[in-house]
Amino acid sequence: MLPFVWAVMVLAVVGGFVMIVAYWLDVQDRPDLTPRARMGWSAAVLVFPVSIPIYALVGGPGWPPLLKIGAFVPALALVLFLLFVFGVL
């Protein structure tokens, strides 16, 4: 079971990095955002497990459903990492 969970965590970490980049690039590319809003959403990358799903669901980027589901991948990676750190898995 451990190798399977480890593989899922590694894939989630890589996917999480991809989602962080996709989020940041999408924020920078939206002309409808004011400079202040763009700076706020960009700074929110520091709390990425919360900010990316909020942006995907409420921020209005118009992401397709698969990308909205992918917005939760960084949070999954962080949870799996913490489970490993604290010896739960």
C-alpha positions as CSV (number, residue, x, y, z in Angstrom):
1,M,0.0,0.0,0.0
2,L,2.8,2.4,0.8
3,P,4.4,2.4,-2.7
4,F,0.9,3.2,-4.2
5,V,0.3,6.1,-1.8
6,W,3.8,7.3,-2.3
7,A,3.3,7.3,-6.1
8,V,0.0,9.2,-5.7
9,M,1.7,11.8,-3.6
10,V,4.6,12.3,-6.1
11,L,2.1,12.7,-8.9
12,A,0.0,15.1,-6.8
13,V,3.1,17.1,-6.1
14,V,4.1,17.4,-9.7
15,G,0.5,18.2,-10.7
16,G,0.3,20.7,-7.8
17,F,3.3,22.6,-9.2
18,V,1.6,22.6,-12.6
19,M,-1.6,23.9,-11.1
20,I,0.2,26.7,-9.2
21,V,1.9,27.8,-12.5
22,A,-1.4,27.6,-14.4
23,Y,-3.1,29.6,-11.7
24,W,-0.5,32.3,-11.6
25,L,-0.3,32.6,-15.4
26,D,-4.1,32.7,-15.7
27,V,-4.2,35.6,-13.1
28,Q,-1.5,37.5,-15.1
29,D,-3.3,37.0,-18.4
30,R,-6.8,38.2,-17.4
31,P,-7.4,41.7,-18.8
32,D,-10.6,42.1,-16.8
33,L,-8.8,42.2,-13.5
34,T,-7.6,45.5,-12.1
35,P,-3.9,45.8,-11.2
36,R,-4.9,45.7,-7.5
37,A,-6.9,42.5,-8.0
38,R,-4.1,40.9,-10.0
39,M,-1.6,41.7,-7.3
40,G,-4.0,40.3,-4.7
41,W,-4.6,37.0,-6.5
42,S,-0.9,36.8,-7.2
43,A,0.0,37.2,-3.6
44,A,-2.6,34.6,-2.7
45,V,-0.4,32.0,-4.2
46,L,1.3,31.9,-0.8
47,V,-1.8,30.2,0.6
48,F,-2.2,28.0,-2.6
49,P,-4.1,25.1,-1.0
50,V,-7.0,27.5,-0.3
51,S,-6.6,30.2,-3.0
52,I,-6.4,28.1,-6.1
53,P,-9.7,26.3,-5.4
54,I,-11.4,29.6,-4.4
55,Y,-10.1,31.2,-7.6
56,A,-11.3,28.2,-9.7
57,L,-14.8,28.1,-8.2
58,V,-15.5,31.7,-7.3
59,G,-12.9,33.8,-9.1
60,G,-14.6,33.6,-12.4
61,P,-11.7,32.4,-14.6
62,G,-14.0,30.2,-16.8
63,W,-11.9,27.1,-16.3
64,P,-13.2,23.8,-17.7
65,P,-14.5,21.2,-15.2
66,L,-11.3,19.1,-15.4
67,L,-9.2,22.1,-14.5
68,K,-11.5,23.0,-11.6
69,I,-11.1,19.5,-10.2
70,G,-7.3,19.9,-10.7
71,A,-7.4,23.0,-8.6
72,F,-7.6,20.7,-5.6
73,V,-4.5,18.7,-6.5
74,P,-2.0,21.0,-4.6
75,A,-4.1,20.7,-1.4
76,L,-4.1,16.9,-1.9
77,A,-0.4,16.9,-2.3
78,L,0.1,18.9,0.9
79,V,-2.2,16.7,2.9
80,L,-0.4,13.5,1.7
81,F,2.9,15.1,2.5
82,L,1.8,16.0,6.0
83,L,0.4,12.5,6.5
84,F,3.9,11.1,5.6
85,V,5.7,13.6,7.9
86,F,3.6,12.7,10.9
87,G,3.8,9.0,10.3
88,V,0.2,8.4,9.5
89,L,1.0,6.7,6.2
